[in-house]
Amino acid sequence: MNSTTTSLRTPVGIHQTLESLPHPGGGRIPVRAWTSRSSTRTPVVILHGLQSHAGWFTHSAEYLAQSGFSVYAMDRRGSGLSREARGHCTDFHDLIREVEVAVRHSAHSHHVSQVHLLGHCFGAILALAYACTFPKNVRSLVLATPGLFTRIGLPLRTILNVLLAHACGRTINVSIPLAPAMFSELDAYASFIADDPLALHEMTGSFVVQCFKARRFIRRHSSRLSVPIMVCCAGLDEISDNAKTRRWFDAVPAISKVLIEYPKAKHLLEFSGHQQDFFADLRWWFQRHNGT
């Protein structure tokens, strides 16, 4: 695989690089990697949410790297540092193939056949879709405030415009209906999100259609999902629908599964007052399912 690598600053003992991996459909996939000489465990691949990018998850990546896990966080096509069309997707299977590139790269780098997948919000949809497609490549799944079921949707008029444009073979831009205060109960993090120049604020109508198809794909296939799975919910979440998520979780046939709720957190656990609890639970889960 032809990749380029750039070294970045990071805590003592942790080696951070920014890698650029080729996408099978064209273009490049930016991947931030955190490794250490003591990394002997199954690597972790982080998939970010709809509006975010890999840079939002530096704290958890460093925490896990210091705990002995190499971490790889990719920027989804059209998000973060990606140079592809912003907020655009014509086939959600392309996003699954993108995850496959990051998974194979991280697994090959550590001479293993499986990785842990950690998906945040929309990233949880991609993590699930990947696990349903390539279950043998996934050691365990963590779905942090998954976006499989949401409390916030697009206005009916916008949905109709998207469907009409899609039927006519054209696309339109749609504003993402999320405010910074929905992500964190802490003002400093909400301000960070509001000022982040890499945050995604619009998506195309084509992306909206592919989101729907990806959710439908998961609902059709997750009844056979057997990989270990941990779901992390935020008690004050205004974005994810916790009640529907719990009902879905109860129906998943995985033998090893855990659901944890952080009662005073809003949507993004990485940016919440429960941050250290969440990080400790990630370490516990990954150590439990290390596979070495």
Sequence and secondary structure as in RCSB ss.txt:
>XXXX:A:sequence
MNSTTTSLRTPVGIHQTLESLPHPGGGRIPVRAWTSRSSTRTPVVILHGLQSHAGWFTHSAEYLAQSGFSVYAMD
RRGSGLSREARGHCTDFHDLIREVEVAVRHSAHSHHVSQVHLLGHCFGAILALAYACTFPKNVRSLVLATPGLFT
RIGLPLRTILNVLLAHACGRTINVSIPLAPAMFSELDAYASFIADDPLALHEMTGSFVVQCFKARRFIRRHSSRL
SVPIMVCCAGLDEISDNAKTRRWFDAVPAISKVLIEYPKAKHLLEFSGHQQDFFADLRWWFQRHNGT
>XXXX:A:secstr
   EEEEE  STT EEEEEEEE TTSSEEEEEEEE TT  S  EEEE  SS  GGGGHHHHHHHHHTT  EEEE 
 TTSTT  S TT  S HHHHHHHHHHHHHHHHHHTT S EEEEEETHHHHHHHHHHHH GGGEEEEEEES SSSB
S    HHHHHHHHHHHHTT   EEE    GGGT SSHHHHHHHHH TTS  EEEHHHHHHHHHHHHHHHHHGGG 
 S EEEEEETT SSB HHHHHHHHHH   SSEEEEEETT  S GGGSTTHHHHHHHHHHHHHHT   
